[in-house]
Amino acid sequence: MKRNVGRIDALVRVVAGVAVAVLAVAVAVGAISVPVFSAVGLGVIGVVLVVEGATRRCLLYRALGIDRCPVD
């Protein structure tokens, strides 16, 4: 599959993914509580963001026909 995520977008996804994963760990150990999301849900979101940023591929972008990656 062709890359469709630009460098800045990928960096933002990785940073946001790590932040969400840290939040998931904090929820799991009971340090904080988030009424809407569970620790597992936050963990999955964090992992998806990190993987999308690291591979620079986004399935949602592909489905919508969005390409934010300049020619490498």
Secondary structure, DSSP 8 states (H G I E B T S, - for coil): ----S-HHHHHHHHHHHHHHHHHHHHHHHTSS--SS--HHHHHHHHHHHHHHHHHT--HHHHHHT-------
